[in-house]
């Protein structure tokens, strides 16, 4: 959960800085819950700064494009090898 929150914040910050948008602060909180056999991550993203609605929506799209988000939303298989 920490890696998802960190990746989200870093990805959004880099994009906002590159666009020179007035994003003063970003906070990301991630929790999880189990429903049946599925783990659901709940991510709350908070932006502070004089952003308009279009900028906020774009930053949300960027948050959903962070590498950890992409990895978690694709099928995952873990292979463990003892060496």
PDB file of N, CA, C and O in Angstrom:
ATOM      1  N   UNK A   1       0.817  -1.189   0.000  1.00  0.00           N
ATOM      2  CA  UNK A   1       0.000   0.000   0.000  1.00  0.00           C
ATOM      3  C   UNK A   1       0.864   1.258   0.000  1.00  0.00           C
ATOM      4  O   UNK A   1       0.527   2.257  -0.636  1.00  0.00           O
ATOM      5  N   UNK A   2       1.971   1.195   0.714  1.00  0.00           N
ATOM      6  CA  UNK A   2       2.869   2.344   0.765  1.00  0.00           C
ATOM      7  C   UNK A   2       3.472   2.613  -0.605  1.00  0.00           C
ATOM      8  O   UNK A   2       3.636   3.765  -1.004  1.00  0.00           O
ATOM      9  N   UNK A   3       3.800   1.546  -1.322  1.00  0.00           N
ATOM     10  CA  UNK A   3       4.397   1.750  -2.645  1.00  0.00           C
ATOM     11  C   UNK A   3       3.399   2.373  -3.608  1.00  0.00           C
ATOM     12  O   UNK A   3       3.792   3.184  -4.446  1.00  0.00           O
ATOM     13  N   UNK A   4       2.120   2.021  -3.516  1.00  0.00           N
ATOM     14  CA  UNK A   4       1.100   2.632  -4.369  1.00  0.00           C
ATOM     15  C   UNK A   4       0.954   4.116  -4.038  1.00  0.00           C
ATOM     16  O   UNK A   4       0.884   4.948  -4.942  1.00  0.00           O
ATOM     17  N   UNK A   5       0.909   4.446  -2.765  1.00  0.00           N
ATOM     18  CA  UNK A   5       0.777   5.851  -2.359  1.00  0.00           C
ATOM     19  C   UNK A   5       2.000   6.661  -2.792  1.00  0.00           C
ATOM     20  O   UNK A   5       1.860   7.763  -3.322  1.00  0.00           O
ATOM     21  N   UNK A   6       3.188   6.119  -2.568  1.00  0.00           N
ATOM     22  CA  UNK A   6       4.418   6.832  -2.935  1.00  0.00           C
ATOM     23  C   UNK A   6       4.531   7.032  -4.436  1.00  0.00           C
ATOM     24  O   UNK A   6       4.861   8.124  -4.899  1.00  0.00           O
ATOM     25  N   UNK A   7       4.258   5.987  -5.190  1.00  0.00           N
ATOM     26  CA  UNK A   7       4.343   6.077  -6.648  1.00  0.00           C
ATOM     27  C   UNK A   7       3.336   7.088  -7.189  1.00  0.00           C
ATOM     28  O   UNK A   7       3.647   7.862  -8.094  1.00  0.00           O
ATOM     29  N   UNK A   8       2.141   7.074  -6.633  1.00  0.00           N
ATOM     30  CA  UNK A   8       1.110   8.030  -7.054  1.00  0.00           C
ATOM     31  C   UNK A   8       1.582   9.461  -6.828  1.00  0.00           C
ATOM     32  O   UNK A   8       1.507  10.297  -7.729  1.00  0.00           O
ATOM     33  N   UNK A   9       2.066   9.736  -5.626  1.00  0.00           N
ATOM     34  CA  UNK A   9       2.501  11.091  -5.290  1.00  0.00           C
ATOM     35  C   UNK A   9       3.670  11.538  -6.176  1.00  0.00           C
ATOM     36  O   UNK A   9       3.684  12.670  -6.661  1.00  0.00           O
ATOM     37  N   UNK A  10       4.638  10.662  -6.383  1.00  0.00           N
ATOM     38  CA  UNK A  10       5.807  11.015  -7.192  1.00  0.00           C
ATOM     39  C   UNK A  10       5.403  11.268  -8.639  1.00  0.00           C
ATOM     40  O   UNK A  10       5.848  12.241  -9.248  1.00  0.00           O
ATOM     41  N   UNK A  11       4.568  10.403  -9.190  1.00  0.00           N
ATOM     42  CA  UNK A  11       4.144  10.535 -10.581  1.00  0.00           C
ATOM     43  C   UNK A  11       3.364  11.828 -10.797  1.00  0.00           C
ATOM     44  O   UNK A  11       3.601  12.546 -11.768  1.00  0.00           O
ATOM     45  N   UNK A  12       2.441  12.119  -9.896  1.00  0.00           N
ATOM     46  CA  UNK A  12       1.640  13.353 -10.009  1.00  0.00           C
ATOM     47  C   UNK A  12       2.522  14.584  -9.837  1.00  0.00           C
ATOM     48  O   UNK A  12       2.382  15.556 -10.578  1.00  0.00           O
ATOM     49  N   UNK A  13       3.425  14.548  -8.870  1.00  0.00           N
ATOM     50  CA  UNK A  13       4.314  15.691  -8.619  1.00  0.00           C
ATOM     51  C   UNK A  13       5.181  15.975  -9.850  1.00  0.00           C
ATOM     52  O   UNK A  13       5.329  17.130 -10.248  1.00  0.00           O
ATOM     53  N   UNK A  14       5.748  14.938 -10.447  1.00  0.00           N
ATOM     54  CA  UNK A  14       6.599  15.136 -11.627  1.00  0.00           C
ATOM     55  C   UNK A  14       5.799  15.749 -12.772  1.00  0.00           C
ATOM     56  O   UNK A  14       6.296  16.638 -13.462  1.00  0.00           O
ATOM     57  N   UNK A  15       4.581  15.293 -12.981  1.00  0.00           N
ATOM     58  CA  UNK A  15       3.754  15.819 -14.062  1.00  0.00           C
ATOM     59  C   UNK A  15       3.390  17.283 -13.800  1.00  0.00           C
ATOM     60  O   UNK A  15       3.516  18.124 -14.691  1.00  0.00           O
ATOM     61  N   UNK A  16       2.940  17.586 -12.585  1.00  0.00           N
ATOM     62  CA  UNK A  16       2.558  18.958 -12.245  1.00  0.00           C
ATOM     63  C   UNK A  16       3.754  19.909 -12.358  1.00  0.00           C
ATOM     64  O   UNK A  16       3.615  21.033 -12.841  1.00  0.00           O
ATOM     65  N   UNK A  17       4.907  19.459 -11.918  1.00  0.00           N
ATOM     66  CA  UNK A  17       6.107  20.298 -12.023  1.00  0.00           C
ATOM     67  C   UNK A  17       6.465  20.559 -13.483  1.00  0.00           C
ATOM     68  O   UNK A  17       6.806  21.682 -13.853  1.00  0.00           O
ATOM     69  N   UNK A  18       6.387  19.516 -14.312  1.00  0.00           N
ATOM     70  CA  UNK A  18       6.714  19.678 -15.722  1.00  0.00           C
ATOM     71  C   UNK A  18       5.754  20.654 -16.415  1.00  0.00           C
ATOM     72  O   UNK A  18       6.159  21.421 -17.289  1.00  0.00           O
ATOM     73  N   UNK A  19       4.485  20.614 -16.015  1.00  0.00           N
ATOM     74  CA  UNK A  19       3.484  21.515 -16.589  1.00  0.00           C
ATOM     75  C   UNK A  19       3.485  22.888 -15.916  1.00  0.00           C
ATOM     76  O   UNK A  19       2.798  23.808 -16.360  1.00  0.00           O
ATOM     77  N   UNK A  20       4.259  23.013 -14.847  1.00  0.00           N
ATOM     78  CA  UNK A  20       4.321  24.238 -14.047  1.00  0.00           C
ATOM     79  C   UNK A  20       2.937  24.623 -13.508  1.00  0.00           C
ATOM     80  O   UNK A  20       2.549  25.791 -13.528  1.00  0.00           O
ATOM     81  N   UNK A  21       2.213  23.623 -13.034  1.00  0.00           N
ATOM     82  CA  UNK A  21       0.894  23.844 -12.434  1.00  0.00           C
ATOM     83  C   UNK A  21       1.065  24.158 -10.951  1.00  0.00           C
ATOM     84  O   UNK A  21       2.027  23.702 -10.333  1.00  0.00           O
ATOM     85  N   UNK A  22       0.148  24.930 -10.371  1.00  0.00           N
ATOM     86  CA  UNK A  22       0.281  25.373  -8.980  1.00  0.00           C
ATOM     87  C   UNK A  22      -0.136  24.302  -7.953  1.00  0.00           C
ATOM     88  O   UNK A  22      -0.964  24.563  -7.080  1.00  0.00           O
ATOM     89  N   UNK A  23       0.435  23.118  -8.066  1.00  0.00           N
ATOM     90  CA  UNK A  23       0.184  22.060  -7.085  1.00  0.00           C
ATOM     91  C   UNK A  23       1.130  22.290  -5.915  1.00  0.00           C
ATOM     92  O   UNK A  23       2.333  22.058  -6.027  1.00  0.00           O
ATOM     93  N   UNK A  24       0.589  22.742  -4.805  1.00  0.00           N
ATOM     94  CA  UNK A  24       1.413  23.056  -3.636  1.00  0.00           C
ATOM     95  C   UNK A  24       1.722  21.814  -2.806  1.00  0.00           C
ATOM     96  O   UNK A  24       2.826  21.653  -2.285  1.00  0.00           O
ATOM     97  N   UNK A  25       0.729  20.947  -2.695  1.00  0.00           N
ATOM     98  CA  UNK A  25       0.901  19.779  -1.835  1.00  0.00           C
ATOM     99  C   UNK A  25       0.016  18.652  -2.344  1.00  0.00           C
ATOM    100  O   UNK A  25      -1.092  18.888  -2.825  1.00  0.00           O
ATOM    101  N   UNK A  26       0.510  17.436  -2.236  1.00  0.00           N
ATOM    102  CA  UNK A  26      -0.277  16.253  -2.562  1.00  0.00           C
ATOM    103  C   UNK A  26      -0.170  15.283  -1.398  1.00  0.00           C
ATOM    104  O   UNK A  26       0.901  15.087  -0.823  1.00  0.00           O
ATOM    105  N   UNK A  27      -1.294  14.687  -1.068  1.00  0.00           N
ATOM    106  CA  UNK A  27      -1.319  13.665  -0.013  1.00  0.00           C
ATOM    107  C   UNK A  27      -2.089  12.468  -0.562  1.00  0.00           C
ATOM    108  O   UNK A  27      -3.159  12.623  -1.150  1.00  0.00           O
ATOM    109  N   UNK A  28      -1.540  11.292  -0.367  1.00  0.00           N
ATOM    110  CA  UNK A  28      -2.174  10.069  -0.845  1.00  0.00           C
ATOM    111  C   UNK A  28      -2.297   9.108   0.335  1.00  0.00           C
ATOM    112  O   UNK A  28      -1.319   8.829   1.029  1.00  0.00           O
ATOM    113  N   UNK A  29      -3.503   8.612   0.547  1.00  0.00           N
ATOM    114  CA  UNK A  29      -3.756   7.622   1.591  1.00  0.00           C
ATOM    115  C   UNK A  29      -4.335   6.379   0.926  1.00  0.00           C
ATOM    116  O   UNK A  29      -5.246   6.472   0.103  1.00  0.00           O
ATOM    117  N   UNK A  30      -3.805   5.225   1.285  1.00  0.00           N
ATOM    118  CA  UNK A  30      -4.293   3.967   0.717  1.00  0.00           C
ATOM    119  C   UNK A  30      -4.637   3.016   1.854  1.00  0.00           C
ATOM    120  O   UNK A  30      -3.841   2.796   2.767  1.00  0.00           O
ATOM    121  N   UNK A  31      -5.829   2.463   1.778  1.00  0.00           N
ATOM    122  CA  UNK A  31      -6.255   1.420   2.697  1.00  0.00           C
ATOM    123  C   UNK A  31      -6.703   0.232   1.852  1.00  0.00           C
ATOM    124  O   UNK A  31      -6.794   0.329   0.628  1.00  0.00           O
ATOM    125  N   UNK A  32      -6.978  -0.869   2.503  1.00  0.00           N
ATOM    126  CA  UNK A  32      -7.458  -2.030   1.763  1.00  0.00           C
ATOM    127  C   UNK A  32      -8.520  -2.754   2.569  1.00  0.00           C
ATOM    128  O   UNK A  32      -8.612  -2.617   3.789  1.00  0.00           O
ATOM    129  N   UNK A  33      -9.318  -3.530   1.848  1.00  0.00           N
ATOM    130  CA  UNK A  33     -10.321  -4.368   2.485  1.00  0.00           C
ATOM    131  C   UNK A  33     -10.480  -5.632   1.652  1.00  0.00           C
ATOM    132  O   UNK A  33     -10.191  -5.647   0.455  1.00  0.00           O
ATOM    133  N   UNK A  34     -10.942  -6.687   2.304  1.00  0.00           N
ATOM    134  CA  UNK A  34     -11.191  -7.950   1.612  1.00  0.00           C
ATOM    135  C   UNK A  34     -12.687  -8.130   1.438  1.00  0.00           C
ATOM    136  O   UNK A  34     -13.458  -7.981   2.385  1.00  0.00           O
ATOM    137  N   UNK A  35     -13.085  -8.451   0.223  1.00  0.00           N
ATOM    138  CA  UNK A  35     -14.470  -8.785  -0.065  1.00  0.00           C
ATOM    139  C   UNK A  35     -14.455 -10.108  -0.811  1.00  0.00           C
ATOM    140  O   UNK A  35     -13.920 -10.206  -1.915  1.00  0.00           O
ATOM    141  N   UNK A  36     -15.039 -11.110  -0.204  1.00  0.00           N
ATOM    142  CA  UNK A  36     -14.986 -12.464  -0.747  1.00  0.00           C
ATOM    143  C   UNK A  36     -13.515 -12.845  -0.931  1.00  0.00           C
ATOM    144  O   UNK A  36     -12.773 -12.911   0.049  1.00  0.00           O
ATOM    145  N   UNK A  37     -13.093 -13.091  -2.143  1.00  0.00           N
ATOM    146  CA  UNK A  37     -11.697 -13.474  -2.383  1.00  0.00           C
ATOM    147  C   UNK A  37     -10.922 -12.369  -3.083  1.00  0.00           C
ATOM    148  O   UNK A  37      -9.885 -12.630  -3.693  1.00  0.00           O
ATOM    149  N   UNK A  38     -11.413 -11.139  -3.001  1.00  0.00           N
ATOM    150  CA  UNK A  38     -10.794 -10.015  -3.700  1.00  0.00           C
ATOM    151  C   UNK A  38     -10.285  -8.996  -2.688  1.00  0.00           C
ATOM    152  O   UNK A  38     -10.978  -8.667  -1.726  1.00  0.00           O
ATOM    153  N   UNK A  39      -9.078  -8.503  -2.910  1.00  0.00           N
ATOM    154  CA  UNK A  39      -8.545  -7.401  -2.118  1.00  0.00           C
ATOM    155  C   UNK A  39      -8.822  -6.115  -2.881  1.00  0.00           C
ATOM    156  O   UNK A  39      -8.492  -5.994  -4.061  1.00  0.00           O
ATOM    157  N   UNK A  40      -9.429  -5.164  -2.196  1.00  0.00           N
ATOM    158  CA  UNK A  40      -9.748  -3.872  -2.806  1.00  0.00           C
ATOM    159  C   UNK A  40      -8.902  -2.802  -2.130  1.00  0.00           C
ATOM    160  O   UNK A  40      -8.916  -2.661  -0.907  1.00  0.00           O
ATOM    161  N   UNK A  41      -8.159  -2.044  -2.952  1.00  0.00           N
ATOM    162  CA  UNK A  41      -7.391  -0.912  -2.448  1.00  0.00           C
ATOM    163  C   UNK A  41      -8.231   0.344  -2.624  1.00  0.00           C
ATOM    164  O   UNK A  41      -8.780   0.588  -3.698  1.00  0.00           O
ATOM    165  N   UNK A  42      -8.328   1.133  -1.571  1.00  0.00           N
ATOM    166  CA  UNK A  42      -9.035   2.406  -1.628  1.00  0.00           C
ATOM    167  C   UNK A  42      -7.974   3.497  -1.511  1.00  0.00           C
ATOM    168  O   UNK A  42      -7.268   3.597  -0.508  1.00  0.00           O
ATOM    169  N   UNK A  43      -7.880   4.307  -2.558  1.00  0.00           N
ATOM    170  CA  UNK A  43      -6.855   5.355  -2.598  1.00  0.00           C
ATOM    171  C   UNK A  43      -7.543   6.708  -2.567  1.00  0.00           C
ATOM    172  O   UNK A  43      -8.389   7.004  -3.410  1.00  0.00           O
ATOM    173  N   UNK A  44      -7.177   7.522  -1.595  1.00  0.00           N
ATOM    174  CA  UNK A  44      -7.682   8.894  -1.489  1.00  0.00           C
ATOM    175  C   UNK A  44      -6.534   9.833  -1.851  1.00  0.00           C
ATOM    176  O   UNK A  44      -5.460   9.777  -1.251  1.00  0.00           O
ATOM    177  N   UNK A  45      -6.770  10.690  -2.833  1.00  0.00           N
ATOM    178  CA  UNK A  45      -5.753  11.629  -3.294  1.00  0.00           C
ATOM    179  C   UNK A  45      -6.242  13.040  -3.001  1.00  0.00           C
ATOM    180  O   UNK A  45      -7.352  13.414  -3.380  1.00  0.00           O
ATOM    181  N   UNK A  46      -5.413  13.812  -2.330  1.00  0.00           N
ATOM    182  CA  UNK A  46      -5.741  15.190  -1.961  1.00  0.00           C
ATOM    183  C   UNK A  46      -4.750  16.138  -2.636  1.00  0.00           C
ATOM    184  O   UNK A  46      -3.537  15.972  -2.507  1.00  0.00           O
ATOM    185  N   UNK A  47      -5.266  17.115  -3.344  1.00  0.00           N
ATOM    186  CA  UNK A  47      -4.439  18.135  -3.981  1.00  0.00           C
ATOM    187  C   UNK A  47      -4.679  19.463  -3.298  1.00  0.00           C
ATOM    188  O   UNK A  47      -5.824  19.823  -3.023  1.00  0.00           O
ATOM    189  N   UNK A  48      -3.609  20.198  -3.022  1.00  0.00           N
ATOM    190  CA  UNK A  48      -3.728  21.561  -2.517  1.00  0.00           C
ATOM    191  C   UNK A  48      -3.052  22.487  -3.505  1.00  0.00           C
ATOM    192  O   UNK A  48      -1.983  22.172  -4.029  1.00  0.00           O
ATOM    193  N   UNK A  49      -3.661  23.610  -3.755  1.00  0.00           N
ATOM    194  CA  UNK A  49      -3.124  24.590  -4.693  1.00  0.00           C
ATOM    195  C   UNK A  49      -4.240  25.138  -5.558  1.00  0.00           C
ATOM    196  O   UNK A  49      -5.356  24.617  -5.557  1.00  0.00           O
ATOM    197  N   UNK A  50      -3.938  26.178  -6.287  1.00  0.00           N
ATOM    198  CA  UNK A  50      -4.923  26.873  -7.124  1.00  0.00           C
ATOM    199  C   UNK A  50      -5.104  26.159  -8.462  1.00  0.00           C
ATOM    200  O   UNK A  50      -4.829  26.721  -9.522  1.00  0.00           O
ATOM    201  N   UNK A  51      -5.569  24.918  -8.395  1.00  0.00           N
ATOM    202  CA  UNK A  51      -5.788  24.123  -9.600  1.00  0.00           C
ATOM    203  C   UNK A  51      -7.238  24.274 -10.056  1.00  0.00           C
ATOM    204  O   UNK A  51      -8.151  24.322  -9.233  1.00  0.00           O
ATOM    205  N   UNK A  52      -7.443  24.348 -11.368  1.00  0.00           N
ATOM    206  CA  UNK A  52      -8.825  24.370 -11.851  1.00  0.00           C
ATOM    207  C   UNK A  52      -9.314  22.918 -12.007  1.00  0.00           C
ATOM    208  O   UNK A  52      -8.535  21.978 -11.843  1.00  0.00           O
ATOM    209  N   UNK A  53     -10.587  22.747 -12.319  1.00  0.00           N
ATOM    210  CA  UNK A  53     -11.171  21.408 -12.419  1.00  0.00           C
ATOM    211  C   UNK A  53     -10.499  20.566 -13.499  1.00  0.00           C
ATOM    212  O   UNK A  53     -10.308  19.363 -13.323  1.00  0.00           O
ATOM    213  N   UNK A  54     -10.148  21.185 -14.597  1.00  0.00           N
ATOM    214  CA  UNK A  54      -9.490  20.461 -15.679  1.00  0.00           C
ATOM    215  C   UNK A  54      -8.132  19.923 -15.230  1.00  0.00           C
ATOM    216  O   UNK A  54      -7.783  18.782 -15.531  1.00  0.00           O
ATOM    217  N   UNK A  55      -7.374  20.738 -14.516  1.00  0.00           N
ATOM    218  CA  UNK A  55      -6.071  20.306 -14.009  1.00  0.00           C
ATOM    219  C   UNK A  55      -6.229  19.184 -12.989  1.00  0.00           C
ATOM    220  O   UNK A  55      -5.484  18.205 -13.022  1.00  0.00           O
ATOM    221  N   UNK A  56      -7.190  19.324 -12.089  1.00  0.00           N
ATOM    222  CA  UNK A  56      -7.428  18.293 -11.073  1.00  0.00           C
ATOM    223  C   UNK A  56      -7.802  16.960 -11.723  1.00  0.00           C
ATOM    224  O   UNK A  56      -7.307  15.907 -11.323  1.00  0.00           O
ATOM    225  N   UNK A  57      -8.669  17.014 -12.717  1.00  0.00           N
ATOM    226  CA  UNK A  57      -9.074  15.788 -13.410  1.00  0.00           C
ATOM    227  C   UNK A  57      -7.907  15.160 -14.154  1.00  0.00           C
ATOM    228  O   UNK A  57      -7.768  13.937 -14.176  1.00  0.00           O
ATOM    229  N   UNK A  58      -7.071  15.988 -14.763  1.00  0.00           N
ATOM    230  CA  UNK A  58      -5.898  15.462 -15.465  1.00  0.00           C
ATOM    231  C   UNK A  58      -4.929  14.815 -14.482  1.00  0.00           C
ATOM    232  O   UNK A  58      -4.362  13.761 -14.771  1.00  0.00           O
ATOM    233  N   UNK A  59      -4.736  15.441 -13.321  1.00  0.00           N
ATOM    234  CA  UNK A  59      -3.855  14.865 -12.309  1.00  0.00           C
ATOM    235  C   UNK A  59      -4.397  13.532 -11.799  1.00  0.00           C
ATOM    236  O   UNK A  59      -3.621  12.635 -11.468  1.00  0.00           O
ATOM    237  N   UNK A  60      -5.709  13.398 -11.734  1.00  0.00           N
ATOM    238  CA  UNK A  60      -6.302  12.115 -11.352  1.00  0.00           C
ATOM    239  C   UNK A  60      -5.996  11.051 -12.408  1.00  0.00           C
ATOM    240  O   UNK A  60      -5.697   9.906 -12.068  1.00  0.00           O
ATOM    241  N   UNK A  61      -6.070  11.422 -13.675  1.00  0.00           N
ATOM    242  CA  UNK A  61      -5.705  10.488 -14.747  1.00  0.00           C
ATOM    243  C   UNK A  61      -4.245  10.067 -14.628  1.00  0.00           C
ATOM    244  O   UNK A  61      -3.905   8.898 -14.811  1.00  0.00           O
ATOM    245  N   UNK A  62      -3.393  11.030 -14.320  1.00  0.00           N
ATOM    246  CA  UNK A  62      -1.962  10.743 -14.160  1.00  0.00           C
ATOM    247  C   UNK A  62      -1.747   9.819 -12.963  1.00  0.00           C
ATOM    248  O   UNK A  62      -0.913   8.915 -13.027  1.00  0.00           O
ATOM    249  N   UNK A  63      -2.479  10.028 -11.882  1.00  0.00           N
ATOM    250  CA  UNK A  63      -2.377   9.159 -10.708  1.00  0.00           C
ATOM    251  C   UNK A  63      -2.687   7.714 -11.087  1.00  0.00           C
ATOM    252  O   UNK A  63      -2.035   6.788 -10.605  1.00  0.00           O
ATOM    253  N   UNK A  64      -3.671   7.527 -11.942  1.00  0.00           N
ATOM    254  CA  UNK A  64      -4.055   6.178 -12.364  1.00  0.00           C
ATOM    255  C   UNK A  64      -3.062   5.570 -13.349  1.00  0.00           C
ATOM    256  O   UNK A  64      -3.169   4.392 -13.687  1.00  0.00           O
ATOM    257  N   UNK A  65      -2.109   6.351 -13.805  1.00  0.00           N
ATOM    258  CA  UNK A  65      -1.099   5.865 -14.742  1.00  0.00           C
ATOM    259  C   UNK A  65       0.242   5.586 -14.071  1.00  0.00           C
ATOM    260  O   UNK A  65       1.210   5.261 -14.759  1.00  0.00           O
ATOM    261  N   UNK A  66       0.323   5.702 -12.761  1.00  0.00           N
ATOM    262  CA  UNK A  66       1.606   5.437 -12.105  1.00  0.00           C
ATOM    263  C   UNK A  66       1.958   3.957 -12.280  1.00  0.00           C
ATOM    264  O   UNK A  66       1.059   3.118 -12.339  1.00  0.00           O
ATOM    265  N   UNK A  67       3.238   3.627 -12.361  1.00  0.00           N
ATOM    266  CA  UNK A  67       3.656   2.250 -12.636  1.00  0.00           C
ATOM    267  C   UNK A  67       3.126   1.214 -11.647  1.00  0.00           C
ATOM    268  O   UNK A  67       2.792   0.102 -12.056  1.00  0.00           O
ATOM    269  N   UNK A  68       3.040   1.542 -10.375  1.00  0.00           N
ATOM    270  CA  UNK A  68       2.539   0.570  -9.396  1.00  0.00           C
ATOM    271  C   UNK A  68       1.047   0.325  -9.618  1.00  0.00           C
ATOM    272  O   UNK A  68       0.587  -0.813  -9.529  1.00  0.00           O
ATOM    273  N   UNK A  69       0.298   1.373  -9.902  1.00  0.00           N
ATOM    274  CA  UNK A  69      -1.132   1.217 -10.208  1.00  0.00           C
ATOM    275  C   UNK A  69      -1.309   0.292 -11.407  1.00  0.00           C
ATOM    276  O   UNK A  69      -2.150  -0.606 -11.384  1.00  0.00           O
ATOM    277  N   UNK A  70      -0.522   0.510 -12.446  1.00  0.00           N
ATOM    278  CA  UNK A  70      -0.607  -0.332 -13.643  1.00  0.00           C
ATOM    279  C   UNK A  70      -0.300  -1.791 -13.315  1.00  0.00           C
ATOM    280  O   UNK A  70      -0.984  -2.697 -13.792  1.00  0.00           O
ATOM    281  N   UNK A  71       0.722  -2.012 -12.504  1.00  0.00           N
ATOM    282  CA  UNK A  71       1.095  -3.383 -12.142  1.00  0.00           C
ATOM    283  C   UNK A  71      -0.004  -4.070 -11.334  1.00  0.00           C
ATOM    284  O   UNK A  71      -0.288  -5.250 -11.542  1.00  0.00           O
ATOM    285  N   UNK A  72      -0.616  -3.336 -10.418  1.00  0.00           N
ATOM    286  CA  UNK A  72      -1.642  -3.925  -9.562  1.00  0.00           C
ATOM    287  C   UNK A  72      -2.963  -4.165 -10.277  1.00  0.00           C
ATOM    288  O   UNK A  72      -3.759  -4.992  -9.832  1.00  0.00           O
ATOM    289  N   UNK A  73      -3.210  -3.465 -11.366  1.00  0.00           N
ATOM    290  CA  UNK A  73      -4.489  -3.624 -12.058  1.00  0.00           C
ATOM    291  C   UNK A  73      -4.407  -4.615 -13.217  1.00  0.00           C
ATOM    292  O   UNK A  73      -5.404  -4.853 -13.898  1.00  0.00           O
ATOM    293  N   UNK A  74      -3.236  -5.191 -13.444  1.00  0.00           N
ATOM    294  CA  UNK A  74      -3.074  -6.240 -14.446  1.00  0.00           C
ATOM    295  C   UNK A  74      -3.017  -7.585 -13.721  1.00  0.00           C
ATOM    296  O   UNK A  74      -2.745  -7.635 -12.521  1.00  0.00           O
ATOM    297  N   UNK A  75      -3.272  -8.669 -14.446  1.00  0.00           N
ATOM    298  CA  UNK A  75      -3.128  -9.976 -13.788  1.00  0.00           C
ATOM    299  C   UNK A  75      -1.711 -10.130 -13.231  1.00  0.00           C
ATOM    300  O   UNK A  75      -0.728  -9.771 -13.880  1.00  0.00           O
ATOM    301  N   UNK A  76      -1.633 -10.661 -12.039  1.00  0.00           N
ATOM    302  CA  UNK A  76      -0.350 -10.825 -11.357  1.00  0.00           C
ATOM    303  C   UNK A  76      -0.121 -12.285 -11.052  1.00  0.00           C
ATOM    304  O   UNK A  76      -1.014 -12.991 -10.582  1.00  0.00           O
ATOM    305  N   UNK A  77       1.082 -12.723 -11.325  1.00  0.00           N
ATOM    306  CA  UNK A  77       1.488 -14.075 -10.959  1.00  0.00           C
ATOM    307  C   UNK A  77       2.821 -13.950 -10.235  1.00  0.00           C
ATOM    308  O   UNK A  77       3.727 -13.260 -10.702  1.00  0.00           O
ATOM    309  N   UNK A  78       2.934 -14.607  -9.114  1.00  0.00           N
ATOM    310  CA  UNK A  78       4.183 -14.555  -8.343  1.00  0.00           C
ATOM    311  C   UNK A  78       4.807 -15.935  -8.355  1.00  0.00           C
ATOM    312  O   UNK A  78       4.179 -16.910  -7.941  1.00  0.00           O
ATOM    313  N   UNK A  79       6.031 -16.020  -8.824  1.00  0.00           N
ATOM    314  CA  UNK A  79       6.788 -17.264  -8.802  1.00  0.00           C
ATOM    315  C   UNK A  79       7.921 -17.098  -7.811  1.00  0.00           C
ATOM    316  O   UNK A  79       8.710 -16.158  -7.907  1.00  0.00           O
ATOM    317  N   UNK A  80       7.999 -17.996  -6.878  1.00  0.00           N
ATOM    318  CA  UNK A  80       9.052 -17.936  -5.865  1.00  0.00           C
ATOM    319  C   UNK A  80       9.996 -19.108  -6.084  1.00  0.00           C
ATOM    320  O   UNK A  80       9.572 -20.260  -6.182  1.00  0.00           O
ATOM    321  N   UNK A  81      11.280 -18.792  -6.158  1.00  0.00           N
ATOM    322  CA  UNK A  81      12.302 -19.811  -6.366  1.00  0.00           C
ATOM    323  C   UNK A  81      13.292 -19.782  -5.213  1.00  0.00           C
ATOM    324  O   UNK A  81      13.771 -18.722  -4.813  1.00  0.00           O
ATOM    325  N   UNK A  82      13.583 -20.938  -4.698  1.00  0.00           N
ATOM    326  CA  UNK A  82      14.582 -21.067  -3.652  1.00  0.00           C
ATOM    327  C   UNK A  82      15.931 -21.301  -4.311  1.00  0.00           C
ATOM    328  O   UNK A  82      16.055 -22.167  -5.177  1.00  0.00           O
ATOM    329  N   UNK A  83      16.924 -20.556  -3.921  1.00  0.00           N
ATOM    330  CA  UNK A  83      18.259 -20.693  -4.510  1.00  0.00           C
ATOM    331  C   UNK A  83      19.285 -20.941  -3.443  1.00  0.00           C
ATOM    332  O   UNK A  83      20.469 -21.084  -3.747  1.00  0.00           O
TER     333      UNK A  83
END
